[in-house]
Amino acid sequence: MTPQIRGYFYVVILIMKKREHKGFTLIELMIVIGVIGLLSAIVIVNMNSARLKATDARIKIELSSIKRSAELYYNGAGAETYGGNANSCNAASSMFKQDSNINNLISSIQAIPGVNATCRSSNTHFAVSANLVSVVGLFGDNWCIDSSGTSRFTDDPPGPNVPFCP
């Protein structure tokens, strides 16, 4: 190698060594920011899904509490009835309004944005259904409980005068 070429490589090596101590280039910083943005977007989407599933769990727990409270009503204040025929959660003569615990649980479910509860009862049977928020528009987007012990997904809420989960 000629002294000029050897000197050129020496200068390039010195420049590269100096550059190592300056920091990151703009492109490197942009790539890191892009990767962080992508990862945070994935985390936010997963957190939203977890929030919807937690809301569904709350709905299921409150419906389960309604089932237990309805059995207490049946054996106590209801005098072995579920309060007569009702096609609404607001029917005055039904256990849904007469029992304050059941009324509070239904109000709590209906206070969740986008959730509707459907209540049906007769003297001997009852059913309560609420739509779940994480499965909107899909088959089986309602959770239904009834006096026979059923707790399951259903496509539709109980129909009028039908105090059973469909």
JOHU-V483104 format. One record per pair of residues at least 12 apart in sequence whose C-alpha atoms are under 8 Angstrom apart, sorted by the first residue. I is the first residue (numbers start at 1). J is the second residue. Records with the same first field share a line. If there is no record, write none. Layout:
BEGIN
I=J / J
END
This chain:
BEGIN
49=134
52=133 / 134
53=133 / 134
55=132 / 133
56=132 / 133 / 134
59=109 / 130 / 132
60=143
62=105 / 106 / 109
63=105 / 128 / 129 / 144 / 145
64=145 / 151
65=105
66=102 / 105 / 106
67=145 / 146 / 147
69=101 / 102
70=82 / 95 / 102
71=147
73=95 / 99
78=95
80=123 / 124
81=122 / 123 / 124
82=94 / 95 / 121 / 122 / 123 / 124 / 125 / 126
83=95 / 121 / 122 / 123
84=121 / 122 / 123
85=120 / 121 / 122 / 123 / 161
86=119 / 120 / 121 / 122 / 161
87=119 / 120 / 121 / 160 / 161
88=118 / 119 / 120
89=106 / 117 / 118 / 119 / 120
94=121
96=119
109=130
114=133
115=130 / 131 / 132 / 133
116=130 / 131
117=129 / 130 / 131
118=130 / 157 / 158
119=158 / 163
120=158 / 160 / 161 / 162 / 163 / 164
121=161 / 162 / 163
122=161 / 163
125=146 / 147 / 148 / 163 / 164
126=146 / 147 / 163 / 164
127=144 / 145 / 146 / 147 / 158 / 163 / 164 / 165
128=144 / 145 / 146 / 157 / 158 / 165
129=142 / 143 / 144 / 145 / 157 / 158 / 165
130=142 / 143 / 144 / 157
131=143
139=154 / 155
140=153 / 154 / 155 / 156
141=153 / 154 / 155 / 156
142=154 / 155 / 156 / 157
144=157 / 165
145=165
146=163 / 164 / 165
147=164
148=164
150=165
154=166
END
